[in-house]
Amino acid sequence: MSRVLTAILTLIVVACSDSNPMEPEDPIGSVAGIWTGDVEEGYGGAGTLRLELRDDQWGFNGTFAFTFDDPSRSRSGTVKGEYASDFLPAHMALTTPGEPCEPLVDGTTHHQSFNWVVENGRLRGNYTAVGCALGEDLATTGSFDLTRLE
């Protein structure tokens, strides 16, 4: 009888719980905060990347800054991203407005498409960048490894 009572109480506790023990509550977690670290790309070479991100109702947004030894290769702008869903992987896009060249159709001069993961407190991934802000190349690829400051 006590086994039956224990089983019933266990079922009641599990049924009343807010989470499903068979699924992770938040596999990626929020990327809100300030992230900084190393970046390596074909256009700028080795450098640093700083992201300042905040969550919004559709994912997250914020600002970015690439810094390279050659200041003409450095760039900054805005970030818009989405967390992973059942249908899409986590993704973020970085855009650079206006100068230093003729803008693309949407008014930006540079667009970077990032694929990323958060592992062991680090934001890591790779990206493809296109646009006239990259000089004659118009395209490059890179990778990054960032840690959260805040």
Contacts in CASP RR format, 6 or more apart in sequence:
PFRMAT RR
TARGET T0000
AUTHOR 0000-0000-0000
METHOD contacts of the structure
MODEL  1
MSRVLTAILTLIVVACSDSNPMEPEDPIGSVAGIWTGDVEEGYGGAGTLR
LELRDDQWGFNGTFAFTFDDPSRSRSGTVKGEYASDFLPAHMALTTPGEP
CEPLVDGTTHHQSFNWVVENGRLRGNYTAVGCALGEDLATTGSFDLTRLE
14 21 0 8 1.000
19 25 0 8 1.000
27 84 0 8 1.000
28 83 0 8 1.000
28 84 0 8 1.000
28 90 0 8 1.000
28 117 0 8 1.000
28 118 0 8 1.000
29 83 0 8 1.000
29 118 0 8 1.000
30 55 0 8 1.000
30 60 0 8 1.000
31 51 0 8 1.000
31 53 0 8 1.000
31 60 0 8 1.000
31 118 0 8 1.000
31 123 0 8 1.000
32 53 0 8 1.000
32 54 0 8 1.000
32 55 0 8 1.000
32 60 0 8 1.000
33 51 0 8 1.000
33 52 0 8 1.000
33 53 0 8 1.000
33 54 0 8 1.000
33 148 0 8 1.000
33 149 0 8 1.000
33 150 0 8 1.000
34 50 0 8 1.000
34 51 0 8 1.000
34 52 0 8 1.000
34 53 0 8 1.000
34 148 0 8 1.000
34 149 0 8 1.000
34 150 0 8 1.000
35 49 0 8 1.000
35 50 0 8 1.000
35 51 0 8 1.000
35 52 0 8 1.000
35 53 0 8 1.000
35 123 0 8 1.000
35 146 0 8 1.000
35 147 0 8 1.000
35 148 0 8 1.000
35 149 0 8 1.000
36 48 0 8 1.000
36 49 0 8 1.000
36 50 0 8 1.000
36 51 0 8 1.000
36 146 0 8 1.000
36 147 0 8 1.000
36 149 0 8 1.000
37 48 0 8 1.000
37 49 0 8 1.000
37 50 0 8 1.000
37 144 0 8 1.000
37 145 0 8 1.000
37 146 0 8 1.000
37 147 0 8 1.000
38 46 0 8 1.000
38 47 0 8 1.000
38 48 0 8 1.000
38 49 0 8 1.000
38 144 0 8 1.000
38 145 0 8 1.000
38 146 0 8 1.000
39 46 0 8 1.000
39 47 0 8 1.000
39 48 0 8 1.000
39 49 0 8 1.000
39 66 0 8 1.000
39 142 0 8 1.000
39 143 0 8 1.000
39 144 0 8 1.000
40 46 0 8 1.000
40 47 0 8 1.000
40 142 0 8 1.000
40 143 0 8 1.000
40 144 0 8 1.000
41 127 0 8 1.000
41 129 0 8 1.000
41 140 0 8 1.000
41 141 0 8 1.000
41 142 0 8 1.000
41 143 0 8 1.000
42 140 0 8 1.000
42 141 0 8 1.000
42 142 0 8 1.000
43 73 0 8 1.000
43 129 0 8 1.000
43 134 0 8 1.000
43 135 0 8 1.000
43 137 0 8 1.000
43 140 0 8 1.000
44 66 0 8 1.000
44 68 0 8 1.000
44 70 0 8 1.000
44 73 0 8 1.000
44 140 0 8 1.000
45 68 0 8 1.000
45 73 0 8 1.000
46 68 0 8 1.000
46 69 0 8 1.000
47 66 0 8 1.000
47 67 0 8 1.000
47 68 0 8 1.000
47 69 0 8 1.000
48 66 0 8 1.000
48 67 0 8 1.000
49 64 0 8 1.000
49 65 0 8 1.000
49 66 0 8 1.000
49 67 0 8 1.000
49 144 0 8 1.000
49 146 0 8 1.000
50 64 0 8 1.000
50 65 0 8 1.000
50 67 0 8 1.000
51 62 0 8 1.000
51 63 0 8 1.000
51 64 0 8 1.000
51 79 0 8 1.000
51 123 0 8 1.000
51 146 0 8 1.000
52 62 0 8 1.000
52 63 0 8 1.000
52 64 0 8 1.000
53 60 0 8 1.000
53 61 0 8 1.000
53 62 0 8 1.000
53 79 0 8 1.000
54 60 0 8 1.000
54 61 0 8 1.000
54 62 0 8 1.000
58 82 0 8 1.000
59 81 0 8 1.000
59 82 0 8 1.000
59 83 0 8 1.000
60 79 0 8 1.000
60 80 0 8 1.000
60 81 0 8 1.000
60 82 0 8 1.000
60 83 0 8 1.000
60 92 0 8 1.000
61 78 0 8 1.000
61 79 0 8 1.000
61 80 0 8 1.000
61 81 0 8 1.000
62 78 0 8 1.000
62 79 0 8 1.000
62 80 0 8 1.000
63 76 0 8 1.000
63 77 0 8 1.000
63 78 0 8 1.000
63 79 0 8 1.000
64 76 0 8 1.000
64 77 0 8 1.000
64 78 0 8 1.000
64 79 0 8 1.000
64 94 0 8 1.000
65 74 0 8 1.000
65 75 0 8 1.000
65 76 0 8 1.000
65 77 0 8 1.000
66 73 0 8 1.000
66 74 0 8 1.000
66 75 0 8 1.000
66 76 0 8 1.000
67 74 0 8 1.000
68 74 0 8 1.000
75 96 0 8 1.000
75 110 0 8 1.000
75 133 0 8 1.000
76 96 0 8 1.000
77 94 0 8 1.000
77 95 0 8 1.000
77 96 0 8 1.000
77 97 0 8 1.000
78 94 0 8 1.000
78 95 0 8 1.000
78 97 0 8 1.000
79 92 0 8 1.000
79 93 0 8 1.000
79 94 0 8 1.000
80 92 0 8 1.000
80 93 0 8 1.000
80 95 0 8 1.000
81 91 0 8 1.000
81 92 0 8 1.000
81 93 0 8 1.000
82 88 0 8 1.000
82 90 0 8 1.000
82 91 0 8 1.000
82 92 0 8 1.000
83 90 0 8 1.000
84 90 0 8 1.000
89 115 0 8 1.000
90 115 0 8 1.000
90 116 0 8 1.000
90 117 0 8 1.000
91 113 0 8 1.000
91 114 0 8 1.000
91 115 0 8 1.000
91 116 0 8 1.000
92 114 0 8 1.000
92 116 0 8 1.000
93 111 0 8 1.000
93 112 0 8 1.000
93 113 0 8 1.000
93 114 0 8 1.000
94 110 0 8 1.000
94 111 0 8 1.000
94 112 0 8 1.000
94 114 0 8 1.000
94 127 0 8 1.000
95 108 0 8 1.000
95 110 0 8 1.000
95 111 0 8 1.000
95 112 0 8 1.000
96 108 0 8 1.000
96 109 0 8 1.000
96 110 0 8 1.000
96 111 0 8 1.000
96 133 0 8 1.000
97 103 0 8 1.000
97 107 0 8 1.000
97 108 0 8 1.000
97 109 0 8 1.000
98 107 0 8 1.000
98 108 0 8 1.000
98 109 0 8 1.000
99 109 0 8 1.000
100 109 0 8 1.000
100 133 0 8 1.000
101 109 0 8 1.000
101 132 0 8 1.000
101 133 0 8 1.000
101 135 0 8 1.000
102 109 0 8 1.000
102 132 0 8 1.000
103 109 0 8 1.000
103 132 0 8 1.000
104 111 0 8 1.000
104 131 0 8 1.000
104 132 0 8 1.000
109 131 0 8 1.000
109 132 0 8 1.000
109 133 0 8 1.000
110 129 0 8 1.000
110 130 0 8 1.000
110 131 0 8 1.000
110 132 0 8 1.000
110 133 0 8 1.000
110 134 0 8 1.000
111 129 0 8 1.000
111 130 0 8 1.000
111 131 0 8 1.000
112 127 0 8 1.000
112 128 0 8 1.000
112 129 0 8 1.000
112 130 0 8 1.000
113 127 0 8 1.000
113 128 0 8 1.000
113 129 0 8 1.000
114 125 0 8 1.000
114 126 0 8 1.000
114 127 0 8 1.000
115 125 0 8 1.000
115 126 0 8 1.000
115 127 0 8 1.000
116 123 0 8 1.000
116 124 0 8 1.000
116 125 0 8 1.000
116 144 0 8 1.000
117 123 0 8 1.000
117 124 0 8 1.000
117 125 0 8 1.000
118 124 0 8 1.000
121 147 0 8 1.000
121 148 0 8 1.000
122 145 0 8 1.000
122 146 0 8 1.000
122 147 0 8 1.000
123 144 0 8 1.000
123 145 0 8 1.000
123 146 0 8 1.000
123 147 0 8 1.000
123 148 0 8 1.000
124 143 0 8 1.000
124 144 0 8 1.000
124 145 0 8 1.000
124 146 0 8 1.000
125 143 0 8 1.000
125 144 0 8 1.000
125 145 0 8 1.000
126 141 0 8 1.000
126 142 0 8 1.000
126 143 0 8 1.000
126 144 0 8 1.000
127 141 0 8 1.000
127 142 0 8 1.000
127 143 0 8 1.000
127 144 0 8 1.000
128 139 0 8 1.000
128 140 0 8 1.000
128 141 0 8 1.000
128 142 0 8 1.000
129 139 0 8 1.000
129 140 0 8 1.000
129 141 0 8 1.000
129 142 0 8 1.000
130 138 0 8 1.000
130 139 0 8 1.000
131 138 0 8 1.000
131 139 0 8 1.000
132 138 0 8 1.000
134 140 0 8 1.000
END
